Structure formats: C-alpha cells, structure tokens
Amino acid sequence: MTITKHGSATYEGLGKDGKGHVSTGSGALAAQPYGFQTRFEDKAGTNPEELIAAAHASCFTMALSFKLAEAGHTDGSVTTSAEVSLEKDGDGFTVTKSALSTKGKVPGMDQAKFEELAADAKANCPISKLLNAEITLETEFEG
C-alpha cells in the first residue's frame, strides 16, 4: 500500500530578495509565506526546518500513541516538540539534528515501559526513518 501526500512551494524573485509561499495538499497550510528572512532572520512566516520539526513531532507522537495502544492502554496523552538544527556545511547548509522532547501521561503505566515504547516509536516513525540526521529523544512521564 502506498499513500501519497502533496505539498507545494512557489518562490518569486531569486536568492535573498525572493519571497515564497508554501501550501499543503490538504489545505492545512495555504500560501504560507517563507523566504530568506523567515528562515535566517526570524521574520514572520514559516521555513522548511519548522515544517520538518512539526512533521517529525506529529509523526513520532502518533507512532508512540499507537505503541501505547498496542501495549493495552486505552487512555492517556502524549505531547511532543521537535527542534530541527540547520548548520552551515561548506557552501550550503545541512539539517543535522532533530531533537524530540515528549511528555506522556498514561494511567497505569510505569516510566521504564513508557521510555521503551518511546525509543521504539523514535526508531520506527516514518519521518525518523526519512531524516538522515541525528535524532535525540528526551522523555517526561506522569503515570
């Protein structure tokens, strides 16, 4: 089974002077602005690294949720943030790291099992597999 999703981007003008818009096929993002200033100068709008961070956090969180359900749990919550690092690499840049930080609250579960399932989710979520970068995971748990 293959599931295909779509995203698109337009960039008008070139280099630092250009301005772009990014959209998702679902419409969740529609013509969101991006460009040099939103990527390197912290101006309003989005950037590819922020979108990767959101994708990684959401993919990992869903993967962990499924691992928790497979372990027999029916109630709880998981919240994850991801920080994606973009570093200078010769004449260009490379995404070098995605740091996941997750908090879980699952009644009747102990922290050791939560950490085990979180590590499995980190290794097996599709976005983790896609990234050719260091992926770290920090957990916080409340049973």
N, C-alpha and C positions, 0 to 999 in steps of 0.2 A: 504494500500500500504506500503510495506517495501522496503527501499533502503539500501543496504549493501555495505559498503566500506571496503577496506582492507589495513592494514599496517603490516609490519613485522620487526622483530629485531633479530639479532644474536649477541651473546656475547661469545667471545673466551677467555679462561682464567677465573679466578674467582676473585671476590672482586675487590680491588683497582688495582690489576695487570691486570685485564681483559680489553679487548677493544671490542667495539661493532660497529655494523653498523645498521642503520635503513633505511627502504625504504617504500614508499607508493605504493599502487596498481597501481596508475595512472602513476608512474614513475617520478612525480614531485620531489620527493626525491629518489635518488638511491644510496644505500650503503653509506649514510652519516655517518661519524664517530661519536661515542659517547662513553662515559665511565666516570669513576670517575673524571678524570682531566677536562673533558668538563662540568661536572655537578657541581663540587665543587671547581675547581681551575681556572676557566675561560680560559681554553686552547681552541684552535681552534676545532670546531666541534659543534654538537648540543647536546641537552639534552631533556628529557621528558617535563620539565616545559616550555622551549622555544617553543616546539611544541604545547603544550596546549595553550600557550599565542597566538600563531599565529592562532590556530583553533578558539579560543574564539573571537579574534579581527575580523577575517573574517566572522564568523557566525553572530556576532552582527551587523557588517556593512551591510551585506546582508539583515538581518531582518529589520534594520532601513530603508534601501533603499526601501524595499517592503512596509513598513508602509508609507513612504513619497509618493510613487506612489499611494497607496490606498487612500491617502488624496487628490489626484488630481494633484499632482505636476509631471511635466514631465522633468524637468531639474534640475541639481544640482550635488553635490558631497559630499561624506562622507569619512572621513579618521579616522581610529581608531587604537590606540595602546593598548596593554594589558600588564600588569605586573603581573606575577604569582609569589606568595610568597610560598617558601618551608621552613618550620620551623621544628626544632628538636622537636620530640614528643616521649618521653620515649626513647626506644632503636632504634627508627626509625625516619621517617620524615613524615610530612603531608602537602599537599597543602592546605593552609589556606585562600588564598585570590586571587582573580583576579580583578585587578583594571583597568577598562576600561577608556580611555580618548579619546573622539571623537570630531572631528571638522566637522561641516556641513556648506555647502553653498548652500542655496536653495532660488532662487529668488522668491519674493512674499510671503514668509513665515515669521512669527514672531518667536522670540526666545522662547516664552512660549509654543507654539504649537510644536516646534522642541523638546524641553525638554520633553514634554508629550509623544511624539511618541518615543523618545529615551528610556524613562523609560519603556514603553510597550515593545519595542524591547529587552531591557535588561532582562526583566522578562520572555520573551517568546522565545528567541532564543534557539534552541535545546542544544547548548553547555552550556549556562547558566543553563538550567534545569539539565544537566548531572552533573555539578560540585556541590559537597556538601561542598561549601566553601562560605565565604563572597564575594559578588560581589559588587563593588562600581562603580559608573559612574560619570565622570566629562565631562561636555559638553562645547564646544565653538562654537558659531554660528555667521554666517555672512549672512544676508538676501539679 
